[in-house]
């Protein structure tokens, strides 16, 4: 694919230091403060490429060096069925997943593909380390697919109880290796294991929210919405675990405002969590920039109790400069919380009214929109973007023969560095 790369610089949100993108930076080398870095693209007005470019149709605002095969892009359309159920006149759905009739071709069924194709596209041909990714399921599935299809060495760290999320319609390339934390552990434990692996020579972290490519890949959801609407949305609904997608949405709006063709309004972030795991909700409602205290064992119990397993990040990028607290504050946003039952009912209503299944996490976002409408916190004529972060998974699995990725090794709790080194390096 012919990819016209846009020029960009990287700026620290704490001290303003600017730099190039050589060496795959995840933070500022000057001030070292806990804050995000952000890409500043030379091209201020985005040109959208044709649909057959997949995610790379948004390449003007992606920090990528190459285009990889197999990508899909978010698809935005104006809702009729679900909007009528809620009495909304300007509801737009950004769908990430499998829905060929709508032009949605994400074979892993989740918007994590947006970040995976962007992150791996940022890694040039000269990137020789093995990429290490920790995940509760969806992110691992996306990176596994992208790396397998493009022969990129990858190590995945996933809790054992979540490996049923690692399904594919083809057998994966041997360049993808899965290592698990044991039963009873959660996403944070997987992150701890990934950190141990990254301490070994030849292994590099994907970087999470600190990676500009991850955020700008996820930001394509808002770019898709603005293109379809011809305007910046006024309200943005999404369920969050880390909140990285919401941070990315906020950053996308800042670029669209400078573009000048989509309006100058802000976009209110309306993010949601799945009870009883409500770390971000509790912290925001407490008016605290710092995350409220959450006992590790209690967090694991809460994570086991929710249907939206991917929404259970114990260390989200909430407090740091440019993080979720700043994004919510700047957009005068809010955090909502819904129960498993509310999410399940919302997912069924969406399927009945729109015609496709959605993931539990996306159902949490749908339930939060229903809640906001019932409470009157969004106007019936508001220009609303509903980010369906995963959908069509049931359909895709029914239409294809599934292959499940099996772990190379399942570690015990709190493995030593020596044990990890022995297992990984042999």
Steps between C-alpha positions, in 0.01 A plus 500: 500500500627846409520689829566872492656571836425828671771686685459541876680594818444369852438740789504448877178617664686580825790717388428564131824340382480401132684215334497265207360149519829316465545219748130442568474741801229435761581800719694823522880466535531855631268542799423138585167602655191275500330632190413397148677599182288594198554497123476836322432440131625744239186444295224690679214405266450128468431334166307176535622219279280242322331223698728230361791654691344375824629681807765675291236716333567720806879491449529881494453489877670172581867474606569206270801409289333221305162355413433143609266253332152414620379813678141616534373842604223631725172557319252771605134514404190683621285284725135447425378202703682557829463877471124456467496282812658785698324787322830644371511694175875526437661179626799367305652158559868438440526126454824309550476134414358259245209632294586467130170650387598821678857488373639383837766232453684469833548124528576511872174686564645788703647848458823374651592429138522877452780525752673178393531600133619846603749383765650235273499744208705741713766229533715523190670215319807565717310418824657168601378450859213273594192705587342425840130565561298447819126464461174384651404349164392732219831684462686168495271364230552809285879508533521124446309532174702795372837356597417154366385636164809723471764269651580729795644323811256540791472384861155522661434503876139414586325369814425128460128558555486733200662280235162401360509848342792394279302359208589530133372375167845375401790332679749764611858544391759359743636854548216552753558353849252500791599492867241505779466603860310234701131463578382765747721775357397802295623748242731676746674169571547455126657847485741403780607191305547706183724742691720210609529378142580850375799512737661232282719603208323498166147556636320836481174617658212606281460796736126521562359851524852645480533380141389778265419242233260317730306817584498637145387163367207504742432863409393388152158420650437872545649580159255252348212663687599855400531395135154338503331780693686785335549638852661430835263301725364682803486191723720190499398173668744217566563241770853518643747285686813710460331799338762512225232502231331799662832686527554427131153632417576823685826542309325431168255783566787741564638416155159528336450843656827616342397343170218756493255312275309313772409780739667634810282343771639274768381143552377394843647167605239271657691190602370203693602209718351164593393457862647390735838590342471878507848635577483787250136575585577513875808718452318747273195524725731566794639798310845347532785528254656204674341159472316393812649212695405152382621185671660254258299198614176698496583624151545143378163402648333797334666415168363146519147631564458719190399394150723767346830331589703741286381792715694400812830690488635564850761753384333713233672814363269718702716735708796583278520818292293452186322202651134419553445744788623786281289382207182480710571835662572679172185363331276544806440129470364241738534136602202267528468149642261219404428151626548172317125468460466850355783432255356164391157652439657789308697258283184311411314823421781610270500166318123509454489862383822522296551144381836383633645363823739708709761422763427523875719812524311668218174402669619690809533813285153444354355462850670821610343688208158366600571614856605847387190541285272390785672742739483785247875559498506497119242685287282298264627709206865488605762394243607175666774255409465151647828311470420131463847374581426141408232329298413216266710253699221243537421529132866468396552192716184340360612565144855368538687204642680614814858439612597584859849612595648279772754620757864401477514518880275588795698658781421468869421804711782753539766318294860601565701687240726197464201272433362738238839527333542121490155442350517779243860453387506123548 
